[in-house]
Amino acid sequence: MLPFAVLAALAGASFVMQAAVNTKLRASLGSAFWAALISYAGGTLVVAALLLALHVPWPKGDTVS
């Protein structure tokens, strides 16, 4: 049960950290829209890199509907 509590605490902390990073990004760019685009693009690139590094196969066409 303790590992789940630690994971829950880390997940909660990551939300707070992400909010702080997004706030600083918005302030430095002067636009919430540009900050959102950069944030989502960064996340997309990280997930794509993980998919490639872990050799996750493409989903089959009939399962994506």
DSSP file with accessible surface (Angstrom, degrees, kcal/mol):
  #  RESIDUE AA STRUCTURE BP1 BP2  ACC     N-H-->O    O-->H-N    N-H-->O    O-->H-N    TCO  KAPPA ALPHA  PHI   PSI    X-CA   Y-CA   Z-CA
    1    1 A M     >        0   0  189      0, 0.0     4,-1.5     0, 0.0     3,-0.2   0.000 360.0 360.0 360.0 -31.3    0.0    0.0    0.0
    2    2 A L  H  >  +     0   0  130      1,-0.2     4,-2.4     2,-0.2     5,-0.2   0.900 360.0  56.5 -63.1 -41.5    2.9    2.4    0.7
    3    3 A P  H  > S+     0   0   86      0, 0.0     4,-2.5     0, 0.0    -1,-0.2   0.889 106.9  50.8 -59.1 -35.6    4.2    2.4   -3.0
    4    4 A F  H  > S+     0   0  148     -3,-0.2     4,-2.5     2,-0.2    -2,-0.2   0.886 108.7  51.1 -68.1 -36.7    0.7    3.6   -4.1
    5    5 A A  H  X S+     0   0   57     -4,-1.5     4,-2.3     2,-0.2    -1,-0.2   0.906 111.1  48.3 -65.7 -40.4    0.8    6.4   -1.5
    6    6 A V  H  X S+     0   0   77     -4,-2.4     4,-2.6     2,-0.2    -2,-0.2   0.930 112.1  48.7 -65.7 -43.7    4.2    7.5   -2.7
    7    7 A L  H  X S+     0   0  106     -4,-2.5     4,-2.5    -5,-0.2    -2,-0.2   0.905 110.9  51.0 -62.5 -39.4    3.0    7.4   -6.4
    8    8 A A  H  X S+     0   0   65     -4,-2.5     4,-2.3     2,-0.2    -1,-0.2   0.913 110.5  48.7 -64.4 -41.1   -0.1    9.4   -5.4
    9    9 A A  H  X S+     0   0   67     -4,-2.3     4,-2.4     2,-0.2    -2,-0.2   0.915 112.2  48.6 -65.6 -40.9    2.1   12.0   -3.7
   10   10 A L  H  X S+     0   0  108     -4,-2.6     4,-2.2     2,-0.2    -2,-0.2   0.896 110.3  51.5 -65.6 -39.1    4.4   12.2   -6.7
   11   11 A A  H  X S+     0   0   44     -4,-2.5     4,-1.6     2,-0.2    -2,-0.2   0.922 110.6  48.4 -63.9 -42.9    1.5   12.6   -9.0
   12   12 A G  H  X S+     0   0   37     -4,-2.3     4,-1.5     1,-0.2    -2,-0.2   0.914 111.5  49.6 -62.7 -41.9    0.1   15.4   -6.9
   13   13 A A  H  X S+     0   0   46     -4,-2.4     4,-2.6     1,-0.2    -1,-0.2   0.870 105.7  57.5 -65.7 -35.1    3.4   17.2   -6.8
   14   14 A S  H  X S+     0   0   60     -4,-2.2     4,-2.6     1,-0.2    -1,-0.2   0.867 103.3  53.4 -66.4 -33.3    3.8   16.9  -10.6
   15   15 A F  H  X S+     0   0  154     -4,-1.6     4,-2.1     2,-0.2    -1,-0.2   0.920 110.5  46.8 -64.9 -41.9    0.5   18.7  -11.1
   16   16 A V  H  X S+     0   0  105     -4,-1.5     4,-2.0     2,-0.2    -2,-0.2   0.926 113.6  48.0 -65.8 -43.3    1.8   21.6   -8.9
   17   17 A M  H  X S+     0   0  129     -4,-2.6     4,-2.5     1,-0.2    -2,-0.2   0.908 110.4  51.7 -64.4 -40.9    5.1   21.7  -10.7
   18   18 A Q  H  X S+     0   0   90     -4,-2.6     4,-2.8     1,-0.2    -1,-0.2   0.903 108.2  51.9 -63.7 -39.1    3.5   21.6  -14.1
   19   19 A A  H  X S+     0   0   52     -4,-2.1     4,-2.2     2,-0.2    -1,-0.2   0.918 110.6  48.2 -63.1 -40.9    1.3   24.6  -13.2
   20   20 A A  H  X S+     0   0   51     -4,-2.0     4,-2.3     2,-0.2    -2,-0.2   0.919 112.3  48.3 -66.6 -41.7    4.3   26.5  -12.1
   21   21 A V  H  X S+     0   0   84     -4,-2.5     4,-2.6     1,-0.2    -2,-0.2   0.925 111.7  49.8 -64.1 -43.4    6.2   25.7  -15.3
   22   22 A N  H  X S+     0   0   58     -4,-2.8     4,-2.6     1,-0.2    -1,-0.2   0.886 109.7  52.0 -63.6 -37.6    3.2   26.7  -17.4
   23   23 A T  H  X S+     0   0   96     -4,-2.2     4,-2.3     2,-0.2    -1,-0.2   0.930 112.0  44.9 -64.4 -44.4    2.8   30.0  -15.5
   24   24 A K  H  X S+     0   0  158     -4,-2.3     4,-2.5     2,-0.2    -2,-0.2   0.894 112.7  51.5 -67.0 -38.6    6.5   30.9  -16.1
   25   25 A L  H  X S+     0   0   40     -4,-2.6     4,-2.2     2,-0.2     6,-0.3   0.927 110.3  48.8 -63.8 -43.5    6.2   29.8  -19.7
   26   26 A R  H  X>S+     0   0  132     -4,-2.6     4,-2.2     1,-0.2     5,-0.6   0.919 112.2  49.0 -62.0 -42.7    3.2   32.0  -20.2
   27   27 A A  H  <5S+     0   0   71     -4,-2.3    -2,-0.2     1,-0.2    -1,-0.2   0.912 112.9  46.6 -65.3 -39.9    4.9   35.0  -18.6
   28   28 A S  H  <5S+     0   0   91     -4,-2.5    -1,-0.2     1,-0.2    -2,-0.2   0.849 120.2  38.5 -73.5 -30.8    8.0   34.6  -20.7
   29   29 A L  H  <5S-     0   0   74     -4,-2.2    -1,-0.2    -5,-0.2    -2,-0.2   0.688  97.8-135.8 -90.4 -21.8    6.1   34.2  -23.9
   30   30 A G  T  <5S+     0   0   58     -4,-2.2     2,-0.3    -5,-0.2    -3,-0.2   0.637  75.8  83.6  76.8  13.0    3.4   36.8  -23.2
   31   31 A S     >< -     0   0   29     -5,-0.6     4,-1.8    -6,-0.3     5,-0.1  -0.944  61.5-155.5-152.4 127.4    0.7   34.5  -24.5
   32   32 A A  H  > S+     0   0   50     -2,-0.3     4,-2.4     1,-0.2     5,-0.2   0.840  99.8  56.5 -68.0 -32.0   -1.2   31.7  -22.9
   33   33 A F  H  > S+     0   0  178      2,-0.2     4,-2.3     1,-0.2    -1,-0.2   0.920 108.5  44.6 -68.4 -43.3   -1.9   30.2  -26.3
   34   34 A W  H  > S+     0   0  158      2,-0.2     4,-2.5     1,-0.2     5,-0.2   0.893 112.9  52.6 -66.3 -38.4    1.8   30.0  -27.3
   35   35 A A  H  X S+     0   0    6     -4,-1.8     4,-2.5     2,-0.2    -2,-0.2   0.921 110.0  48.3 -62.3 -41.8    2.5   28.5  -23.9
   36   36 A A  H  X S+     0   0   41     -4,-2.4     4,-2.8     2,-0.2     5,-0.3   0.922 110.9  50.7 -64.4 -42.8   -0.1   25.9  -24.4
   37   37 A L  H  X S+     0   0  102     -4,-2.3     4,-2.6     1,-0.2     5,-0.2   0.941 113.2  44.8 -61.2 -46.3    1.2   25.0  -27.8
   38   38 A I  H  X S+     0   0   80     -4,-2.5     4,-2.7     2,-0.2     5,-0.2   0.918 113.5  50.7 -65.9 -40.9    4.7   24.6  -26.6
   39   39 A S  H  X S+     0   0   35     -4,-2.5     4,-2.2    -5,-0.2    -2,-0.2   0.944 114.5  42.4 -62.4 -48.3    3.6   22.6  -23.6
   40   40 A Y  H  X S+     0   0  172     -4,-2.8     4,-2.6     2,-0.2    -1,-0.2   0.893 114.2  51.4 -67.5 -38.8    1.5   20.2  -25.6
   41   41 A A  H  X S+     0   0   45     -4,-2.6     4,-2.5    -5,-0.3    -2,-0.2   0.920 109.8  50.3 -64.2 -41.0    4.1   19.9  -28.3
   42   42 A G  H  X S+     0   0   34     -4,-2.7     4,-2.1    -5,-0.2    -2,-0.2   0.929 112.0  47.1 -62.3 -44.0    6.8   19.1  -25.7
   43   43 A G  H  X S+     0   0   38     -4,-2.2     4,-2.4    -5,-0.2     5,-0.2   0.903 111.0  52.0 -63.7 -40.0    4.6   16.4  -24.2
   44   44 A T  H  X S+     0   0   94     -4,-2.6     4,-2.6     1,-0.2    -2,-0.2   0.916 109.4  49.4 -63.7 -42.0    3.8   14.9  -27.6
   45   45 A L  H  X S+     0   0  123     -4,-2.5     4,-2.4     2,-0.2    -1,-0.2   0.894 110.5  50.5 -64.9 -38.9    7.5   14.7  -28.5
   46   46 A V  H  X S+     0   0   90     -4,-2.1     4,-2.3     2,-0.2    -2,-0.2   0.937 112.2  46.3 -65.6 -44.0    8.3   13.0  -25.2
   47   47 A V  H  X S+     0   0   84     -4,-2.4     4,-2.6     2,-0.2    -2,-0.2   0.918 112.1  51.3 -65.5 -39.9    5.5   10.4  -25.6
   48   48 A A  H  X S+     0   0   42     -4,-2.6     4,-2.3     1,-0.2    -1,-0.2   0.920 109.6  50.2 -62.8 -40.5    6.6    9.8  -29.2
   49   49 A A  H  X S+     0   0   56     -4,-2.4     4,-2.9     1,-0.2    -1,-0.2   0.906 110.7  49.5 -64.4 -39.9   10.2    9.3  -28.1
   50   50 A L  H  X S+     0   0   96     -4,-2.3     4,-2.6     2,-0.2    -2,-0.2   0.913 109.1  52.2 -64.5 -42.3    9.0    6.8  -25.5
   51   51 A L  H  <>S+     0   0   83     -4,-2.6     5,-2.1     1,-0.2     4,-0.4   0.919 114.5  42.8 -60.2 -41.9    6.9    4.9  -28.0
   52   52 A L  H ><5S+     0   0  136     -4,-2.3     3,-0.8     3,-0.2    -2,-0.2   0.918 115.0  48.7 -70.3 -42.3   10.0    4.6  -30.3
   53   53 A A  H 3<5S+     0   0   70     -4,-2.9    -2,-0.2     1,-0.2    -1,-0.2   0.860 115.5  43.7 -67.7 -34.4   12.4    3.7  -27.5
   54   54 A L  T 3<5S-     0   0  121     -4,-2.6    -1,-0.2    -5,-0.2    -2,-0.2   0.436 106.0-127.8 -91.0   0.8   10.1    1.0  -26.1
   55   55 A H  T < 5 -     0   0  163     -3,-0.8    -3,-0.2    -4,-0.4    -4,-0.1   0.895  37.1-177.6  54.8  45.7    9.3   -0.3  -29.5
   56   56 A V      < -     0   0   74     -5,-2.1    -1,-0.2    -6,-0.2    -2,-0.0  -0.627  25.1-122.9 -74.9 125.5    5.5   -0.1  -28.9
   57   57 A P        -     0   0  109      0, 0.0    -1,-0.1     0, 0.0     3,-0.1  -0.321  27.4 -97.5 -70.7 154.9    3.7   -1.5  -32.0
   58   58 A W        -     0   0  233      1,-0.1     2,-0.1    -2,-0.0     3,-0.1  -0.408  46.0-104.8 -64.1 144.6    1.2    0.5  -34.0
   59   59 A P        -     0   0   87      0, 0.0     2,-0.1     0, 0.0    -1,-0.1  -0.409  39.1-104.0 -70.1 149.3   -2.4   -0.2  -33.0
   60   60 A K    >>  -     0   0  148      1,-0.1     3,-1.1    -2,-0.1     4,-0.9  -0.439  25.5-120.0 -73.0 147.8   -4.3   -2.3  -35.5
   61   61 A G  G >4 S+     0   0   69      1,-0.3     3,-0.5     2,-0.2    -1,-0.1   0.843 110.6  53.5 -59.7 -35.2   -6.8   -0.5  -37.7
   62   62 A D  G 34 S+     0   0  128      1,-0.2    -1,-0.3     3,-0.0     3,-0.0   0.697 105.2  54.9 -78.3 -15.4   -9.9   -2.4  -36.4
   63   63 A T  G <4 S+     0   0   95     -3,-1.1     2,-1.0     1,-0.2    -1,-0.2   0.670  95.5  71.6 -88.9 -16.7   -9.1   -1.7  -32.8
   64   64 A V    <<        0   0   96     -4,-0.9    -1,-0.2    -3,-0.5     0, 0.0  -0.817 360.0 360.0-100.4  95.9   -9.0    2.1  -33.3
   65   65 A S              0   0  154     -2,-1.0    -3,-0.0    -3,-0.0    -4,-0.0  -0.978 360.0 360.0-150.7 360.0  -12.6    3.0  -33.8
